[in-house]
């Protein structure tokens, strides 16, 4: 008979829950993988990313650039208006969707110049004069994934807002050269062109369409699609059968007026005076509608088809196009994944130790003391890994020391029963060929000073720590 408390019903429910739990334990779940073309940055790659990012930030800071961060998601209209409705990015590559909560049309940013300009207008950043800004972060384009081209990729870029002269164009290019030098990249070349102003491009556009119309039989499907919507992009074709035709097309440089030509010549003069080598590429037009006058690309032959590692140019009308006041500007963006690939090809094998000190211990009292020592060492600015239990348990001293050696730490701090009874930790050097003294007993209260002195006195140690006292 069921009790008034319903115990029989409760017992049956409990048995059911136990049965479900056992079924889940035996159930094999399918692995969930990353979205195609969107890659993980693993700890083994972190040191190279950090080297690049720190180097680039240092270079940007040396030129007076300040960081800006904008949302990954923007209004779709921002990119349709700024990049151009008939560009490949807007037509085929954007991740756009409708917000189910309110019906807004949103897009994962395919580039960040538009977002930076939107933020500058919204927050009136140039009210007190021009601004030099830099950014970094992920961008998204739905392209066919291949080496150097991914659906989520990372860019670092710089935007000079409110500067009118050729000096700004040249400064950005020279800043790039300094970054390549600091990264040790040698086989990178600069390609330069001017696409003039809107009126000049209009005259060239008309003649370009007329030229290609006379040779329609030689145009591929993509060129025919672009013929009347965006003929400049035909000049950028990679189709080998069209190269002779494209090389014979009207050149935009021949349509430049005196002002645009003078601007371009002044950019070149500054570059030559600073020993920056370049070639004029009449077919360099860039793929986004907002550019005018100076355009440039940094290219490496070592990366194959995806050889452009950095590209940019001037965009004097973009701010007004977004509803702001006239603000002539210039900028660039660099593809981080491609630069990292180039760094690897150039022999960069930068690696960073996981920590300075690895703490091993046995027994509960030793564990408690190890926590205290680890925190004191971190207070002194050292990077410390404290050994913790895994599925296989805590492990003995031998297995813990293997982990300590694999961590790349310079020292292991050992705390066991003997150490607890003596009030001293055993400090063992793990890189005996670099450091003096293999193993030393150090009072607990002196461990921090001892290790700081040992590491600070070792010129070969990579970790540049700071004392926080």
MIDOVO-667447 format. One line per field, with one value per residue (C-alpha): x, z, y. Coordinates in steps of 0.2 Angstrom, whole numbers, padded with zeros to 4 digits, always signed. Example, Ala and Ser with C-alpha at 12.3 -4.5 7.8 and 13.67 -1.06 7.14 Angstrom:
BEGIN
X <- c(+0062 / +0068) $
Z <- c(+0039 / +0036) $
Y <- c(-0022 / -0005) $
//
This chain:
BEGIN
X <- c(+0000 / +0007 / +0011 / +0002 / +0019 / +0019 / +0035 / +0031 / +0029 / +0045 / +0055 / +0049 / +0053 / +0071 / +0073 / +0068 / +0081 / +0095 / +0090 / +0091 / +0108 / +0115 / +0108 / +0117 / +0133 / +0133 / +0127 / +0140 / +0139 / +0144 / +0159 / +0154 / +0168 / +0171 / +0162 / +0171 / +0183 / +0184 / +0199 / +0205 / +0220 / +0229 / +0241 / +0255 / +0252 / +0249 / +0267 / +0268 / +0252 / +0257 / +0274 / +0265 / +0252 / +0265 / +0276 / +0262 / +0255 / +0272 / +0275 / +0257 / +0261 / +0277 / +0268 / +0255 / +0240 / +0227 / +0217 / +0198 / +0187 / +0170 / +0156 / +0158 / +0140 / +0134 / +0119 / +0119 / +0116 / +0133 / +0142 / +0130 / +0132 / +0151 / +0158 / +0147 / +0131 / +0139 / +0156 / +0160 / +0159 / +0142 / +0135 / +0142 / +0152 / +0143 / +0136 / +0119 / +0104 / +0088 / +0087 / +0072 / +0069 / +0066 / +0068 / +0084 / +0095 / +0113 / +0129 / +0145 / +0158 / +0168 / +0180 / +0182 / +0185 / +0167 / +0164 / +0178 / +0171 / +0154 / +0161 / +0170 / +0155 / +0143 / +0155 / +0162 / +0180 / +0187 / +0179 / +0195 / +0206 / +0212 / +0214 / +0226 / +0217 / +0221 / +0211 / +0212 / +0200 / +0190 / +0181 / +0169 / +0167 / +0158 / +0172 / +0179 / +0191 / +0209 / +0227 / +0227 / +0209 / +0196 / +0178 / +0183 / +0200 / +0209 / +0215 / +0225 / +0223 / +0226 / +0215 / +0221 / +0205 / +0205 / +0221 / +0221 / +0239 / +0250 / +0261 / +0248 / +0247 / +0266 / +0267 / +0255 / +0266 / +0282 / +0274 / +0271 / +0289 / +0294 / +0283 / +0290 / +0308 / +0304 / +0296 / +0311 / +0300 / +0311 / +0303 / +0288 / +0286 / +0275 / +0263 / +0256 / +0243 / +0231 / +0213 / +0210 / +0194 / +0176 / +0175 / +0192 / +0186 / +0170 / +0178 / +0190 / +0175 / +0166 / +0181 / +0185 / +0167 / +0168 / +0185 / +0179 / +0163 / +0174 / +0181 / +0166 / +0170 / +0187 / +0178 / +0175 / +0158 / +0164 / +0170 / +0154 / +0144 / +0155 / +0156 / +0143 / +0141 / +0160 / +0171 / +0187 / +0187 / +0189 / +0207 / +0210 / +0206 / +0217 / +0211 / +0227 / +0218 / +0213 / +0229 / +0234 / +0217 / +0218 / +0235 / +0229 / +0215 / +0214 / +0225 / +0217 / +0234 / +0231 / +0215 / +0221 / +0219 / +0233 / +0228 / +0227 / +0243 / +0252 / +0246 / +0252 / +0269 / +0271 / +0268 / +0281 / +0293 / +0292 / +0294 / +0309 / +0317 / +0314 / +0321 / +0305 / +0305 / +0289 / +0282 / +0267 / +0254 / +0241 / +0229 / +0229 / +0211 / +0206 / +0189 / +0179 / +0170 / +0175 / +0193 / +0200 / +0217 / +0231 / +0229 / +0243 / +0246 / +0260 / +0263 / +0274 / +0277 / +0280 / +0261 / +0255 / +0239 / +0234 / +0250 / +0243 / +0247 / +0242 / +0231 / +0224 / +0222 / +0213 / +0195 / +0191 / +0172 / +0167 / +0163 / +0151 / +0143 / +0139 / +0132 / +0147 / +0156 / +0169 / +0184 / +0198 / +0205 / +0217 / +0220 / +0225 / +0221 / +0233 / +0229 / +0236 / +0235 / +0244 / +0258 / +0260 / +0262 / +0275 / +0284 / +0285 / +0292 / +0305 / +0311 / +0302 / +0300 / +0296 / +0290 / +0287 / +0289 / +0272 / +0279 / +0294 / +0291 / +0282 / +0277 / +0275 / +0269 / +0264 / +0252 / +0238 / +0249 / +0261 / +0247 / +0242 / +0259 / +0262 / +0247 / +0254 / +0271 / +0263 / +0253 / +0269 / +0279 / +0265 / +0265 / +0283 / +0279 / +0283 / +0273 / +0269 / +0260 / +0254 / +0252 / +0234 / +0226 / +0220 / +0209 / +0224 / +0225 / +0239 / +0253 / +0270 / +0285 / +0292 / +0277 / +0275 / +0293 / +0290 / +0276 / +0287 / +0301 / +0289 / +0281 / +0297 / +0299 / +0317 / +0314 / +0303 / +0298 / +0296 / +0286 / +0284 / +0284 / +0302 / +0301 / +0286 / +0295 / +0311 / +0301 / +0311 / +0306 / +0318 / +0321 / +0328 / +0334 / +0327 / +0338 / +0355 / +0365 / +0359 / +0359 / +0370 / +0366 / +0355 / +0345 / +0344 / +0334 / +0327 / +0316 / +0298 / +0299 / +0315 / +0309 / +0302 / +0318 / +0329 / +0320 / +0318 / +0337 / +0341 / +0330 / +0334 / +0352 / +0350 / +0352 / +0347 / +0330 / +0316 / +0302 / +0303 / +0294 / +0290 / +0292 / +0275 / +0280) $
Z <- c(+0000 / -0005 / +0010 / +0013 / +0008 / -0009 / -0005 / -0018 / -0032 / -0027 / -0027 / -0044 / -0050 / -0042 / -0051 / -0068 / -0065 / -0061 / -0077 / -0088 / -0080 / -0084 / -0102 / -0104 / -0098 / -0111 / -0125 / -0137 / -0142 / -0159 / -0159 / -0163 / -0174 / -0179 / -0193 / -0210 / -0213 / -0195 / -0186 / -0168 / -0162 / -0151 / -0137 / -0148 / -0160 / -0146 / -0144 / -0163 / -0162 / -0147 / -0155 / -0170 / -0160 / -0148 / -0161 / -0172 / -0157 / -0152 / -0170 / -0170 / -0154 / -0160 / -0173 / -0161 / -0166 / -0152 / -0151 / -0155 / -0153 / -0163 / -0163 / -0173 / -0178 / -0188 / -0197 / -0215 / -0222 / -0216 / -0227 / -0242 / -0242 / -0239 / -0248 / -0263 / -0267 / -0282 / -0274 / -0272 / -0253 / -0252 / -0266 / -0262 / -0246 / -0231 / -0217 / -0215 / -0206 / -0198 / -0180 / -0174 / -0159 / -0168 / -0187 / -0189 / -0203 / -0196 / -0203 / -0196 / -0201 / -0217 / -0214 / -0201 / -0209 / -0211 / -0192 / -0187 / -0198 / -0191 / -0173 / -0177 / -0183 / -0169 / -0155 / -0164 / -0162 / -0174 / -0166 / -0159 / -0174 / -0184 / -0176 / -0179 / -0174 / -0175 / -0172 / -0172 / -0172 / -0182 / -0199 / -0208 / -0227 / -0234 / -0246 / -0252 / -0238 / -0244 / -0238 / -0232 / -0235 / -0222 / -0217 / -0200 / -0202 / -0192 / -0197 / -0189 / -0197 / -0195 / -0200 / -0201 / -0200 / -0205 / -0214 / -0232 / -0239 / -0247 / -0231 / -0222 / -0236 / -0236 / -0217 / -0217 / -0230 / -0220 / -0204 / -0213 / -0219 / -0201 / -0195 / -0209 / -0203 / -0185 / -0189 / -0200 / -0216 / -0231 / -0247 / -0247 / -0261 / -0262 / -0276 / -0278 / -0289 / -0290 / -0294 / -0295 / -0290 / -0294 / -0310 / -0316 / -0313 / -0322 / -0338 / -0337 / -0333 / -0349 / -0360 / -0350 / -0354 / -0372 / -0373 / -0366 / -0376 / -0391 / -0385 / -0377 / -0385 / -0374 / -0358 / -0346 / -0336 / -0321 / -0332 / -0342 / -0326 / -0320 / -0337 / -0333 / -0314 / -0309 / -0324 / -0314 / -0305 / -0322 / -0322 / -0306 / -0315 / -0312 / -0328 / -0338 / -0354 / -0351 / -0346 / -0363 / -0365 / -0348 / -0351 / -0366 / -0357 / -0354 / -0339 / -0325 / -0322 / -0340 / -0334 / -0318 / -0317 / -0311 / -0292 / -0291 / -0301 / -0290 / -0274 / -0281 / -0286 / -0269 / -0261 / -0272 / -0268 / -0249 / -0251 / -0262 / -0250 / -0236 / -0247 / -0248 / -0265 / -0274 / -0292 / -0300 / -0304 / -0316 / -0313 / -0294 / -0290 / -0274 / -0272 / -0261 / -0268 / -0255 / -0261 / -0271 / -0276 / -0267 / -0266 / -0261 / -0258 / -0249 / -0258 / -0255 / -0269 / -0255 / -0251 / -0268 / -0275 / -0258 / -0258 / -0252 / -0234 / -0232 / -0242 / -0241 / -0248 / -0247 / -0244 / -0244 / -0246 / -0234 / -0219 / -0229 / -0236 / -0219 / -0214 / -0206 / -0210 / -0224 / -0216 / -0229 / -0223 / -0227 / -0220 / -0222 / -0215 / -0214 / -0214 / -0198 / -0203 / -0219 / -0210 / -0197 / -0212 / -0219 / -0202 / -0201 / -0219 / -0214 / -0200 / -0185 / -0172 / -0157 / -0142 / -0125 / -0108 / -0100 / -0084 / -0074 / -0059 / -0057 / -0040 / -0035 / -0019 / -0009 / +0005 / +0011 / +0022 / +0008 / -0004 / +0007 / +0009 / -0010 / -0013 / -0002 / -0010 / -0028 / -0024 / -0016 / -0032 / -0043 / -0032 / -0036 / -0055 / -0059 / -0069 / -0059 / -0062 / -0047 / -0050 / -0049 / -0050 / -0066 / -0070 / -0065 / -0049 / -0042 / -0046 / -0037 / -0037 / -0053 / -0064 / -0057 / -0061 / -0079 / -0080 / -0073 / -0086 / -0100 / -0095 / -0099 / -0082 / -0076 / -0058 / -0049 / -0031 / -0022 / -0006 / +0003 / +0020 / +0023 / +0017 / +0029 / +0043 / +0040 / +0035 / +0019 / +0000 / -0012 / -0027 / -0042 / -0058 / -0073 / -0086 / -0078 / -0093 / -0091 / -0072 / -0058 / -0043 / -0047 / -0031 / -0015 / +0001 / +0004 / +0019 / +0014 / +0019 / +0007 / -0008 / -0017 / -0015 / -0019 / -0036 / -0041 / -0038 / -0048 / -0063 / -0063 / -0063 / -0078 / -0094 / -0105 / -0096 / -0108 / -0095 / -0092 / -0076 / -0065 / -0046 / -0039 / -0022) $
Y <- c(+0000 / +0017 / +0028 / +0045 / +0054 / +0045 / +0036 / +0022 / +0034 / +0043 / +0027 / +0023 / +0040 / +0038 / +0021 / +0029 / +0043 / +0031 / +0021 / +0036 / +0041 / +0024 / +0025 / +0042 / +0035 / +0021 / +0033 / +0039 / +0057 / +0063 / +0076 / +0094 / +0102 / +0120 / +0128 / +0125 / +0139 / +0145 / +0139 / +0138 / +0146 / +0133 / +0136 / +0130 / +0145 / +0157 / +0163 / +0168 / +0177 / +0186 / +0191 / +0198 / +0207 / +0215 / +0220 / +0228 / +0237 / +0244 / +0250 / +0258 / +0267 / +0274 / +0283 / +0290 / +0278 / +0274 / +0258 / +0258 / +0243 / +0241 / +0228 / +0212 / +0214 / +0230 / +0236 / +0228 / +0245 / +0251 / +0239 / +0240 / +0259 / +0260 / +0245 / +0246 / +0236 / +0228 / +0223 / +0204 / +0206 / +0213 / +0202 / +0185 / +0185 / +0193 / +0184 / +0193 / +0189 / +0196 / +0198 / +0187 / +0198 / +0214 / +0212 / +0222 / +0217 / +0213 / +0207 / +0200 / +0213 / +0208 / +0222 / +0236 / +0252 / +0255 / +0251 / +0263 / +0277 / +0274 / +0275 / +0291 / +0299 / +0293 / +0298 / +0314 / +0308 / +0321 / +0336 / +0342 / +0337 / +0322 / +0305 / +0291 / +0274 / +0256 / +0240 / +0221 / +0207 / +0194 / +0197 / +0186 / +0182 / +0167 / +0162 / +0145 / +0140 / +0138 / +0142 / +0160 / +0163 / +0158 / +0162 / +0169 / +0178 / +0191 / +0208 / +0222 / +0239 / +0258 / +0272 / +0291 / +0301 / +0319 / +0320 / +0327 / +0326 / +0314 / +0314 / +0303 / +0291 / +0289 / +0288 / +0273 / +0264 / +0268 / +0262 / +0245 / +0244 / +0247 / +0232 / +0221 / +0225 / +0222 / +0205 / +0200 / +0199 / +0202 / +0196 / +0208 / +0221 / +0236 / +0239 / +0257 / +0266 / +0280 / +0278 / +0297 / +0306 / +0302 / +0313 / +0305 / +0288 / +0291 / +0296 / +0281 / +0270 / +0275 / +0271 / +0255 / +0249 / +0254 / +0244 / +0228 / +0229 / +0228 / +0212 / +0204 / +0187 / +0187 / +0190 / +0176 / +0174 / +0185 / +0199 / +0199 / +0200 / +0215 / +0224 / +0237 / +0236 / +0237 / +0236 / +0242 / +0225 / +0216 / +0223 / +0213 / +0196 / +0181 / +0172 / +0169 / +0170 / +0188 / +0195 / +0202 / +0210 / +0218 / +0224 / +0233 / +0242 / +0261 / +0265 / +0276 / +0285 / +0293 / +0301 / +0309 / +0328 / +0339 / +0339 / +0320 / +0318 / +0330 / +0320 / +0304 / +0311 / +0318 / +0301 / +0293 / +0307 / +0304 / +0285 / +0287 / +0299 / +0286 / +0272 / +0263 / +0253 / +0251 / +0247 / +0256 / +0243 / +0251 / +0237 / +0239 / +0245 / +0238 / +0229 / +0241 / +0256 / +0269 / +0271 / +0286 / +0292 / +0282 / +0263 / +0251 / +0233 / +0223 / +0207 / +0191 / +0178 / +0165 / +0163 / +0158 / +0165 / +0173 / +0184 / +0200 / +0202 / +0221 / +0233 / +0250 / +0267 / +0284 / +0286 / +0304 / +0303 / +0289 / +0299 / +0310 / +0295 / +0289 / +0306 / +0314 / +0330 / +0330 / +0320 / +0315 / +0299 / +0285 / +0268 / +0249 / +0232 / +0217 / +0199 / +0191 / +0173 / +0177 / +0187 / +0173 / +0160 / +0172 / +0173 / +0154 / +0153 / +0166 / +0154 / +0162 / +0148 / +0159 / +0150 / +0155 / +0145 / +0141 / +0147 / +0152 / +0140 / +0124 / +0119 / +0100 / +0093 / +0078 / +0077 / +0089 / +0100 / +0102 / +0106 / +0120 / +0127 / +0126 / +0137 / +0150 / +0149 / +0150 / +0166 / +0174 / +0170 / +0178 / +0193 / +0195 / +0195 / +0177 / +0165 / +0150 / +0133 / +0123 / +0105 / +0099 / +0082 / +0075 / +0060 / +0049 / +0058 / +0069 / +0058 / +0055 / +0066 / +0057 / +0060 / +0078 / +0082 / +0076 / +0089 / +0102 / +0099 / +0098 / +0115 / +0124 / +0131 / +0136 / +0130 / +0117 / +0121 / +0104 / +0103 / +0086 / +0078 / +0081 / +0099 / +0102 / +0095 / +0106 / +0122 / +0123 / +0120 / +0111 / +0122 / +0113 / +0120 / +0112 / +0120 / +0114 / +0119 / +0137 / +0140 / +0137 / +0126 / +0111 / +0109 / +0119 / +0119 / +0136 / +0142 / +0145 / +0164 / +0165 / +0156 / +0172 / +0182 / +0167 / +0164 / +0182 / +0184 / +0168 / +0173 / +0191 / +0186 / +0174 / +0184 / +0169 / +0169 / +0174 / +0180 / +0199 / +0200 / +0215 / +0216 / +0222 / +0226) $
//
